[in-house]
Amino acid sequence: MVAVDGTVIPDTRRRLPGRGAWLHPDPQCLRNAEKRRAFPRALRARGALDVEGVREHVERFGKTVAGSPRDRHEARKQVDPS
């Protein structure tokens, strides 16, 4: 995520200039970040930032990740048997 003109936007290709921040593709993480006012602090921006674009991205991306092992609490470290 990067701040551009007072708006936080997802930088999926990691090419936009400026200070960036990471966010899990989970709506709960976004709510927590908003509640804690983490975006202005992490991006070193003054004042409130609009996160509507990030919210749409998380909702869209979160649907594709819904069947991941992390959601089923089965995430385990994979070990190479060789």
PyMOL commands that set and color helices and strands:
alter all, ss='L'
color gray80, all
select helices_A, chain A and resi 27-35+38-42+52-64
alter helices_A, ss='H'
color red, helices_A
select strands_A, chain A and resi 2-4+7-9
alter strands_A, ss='S'
color yellow, strands_A
deselect
rebuild
show_as cartoon
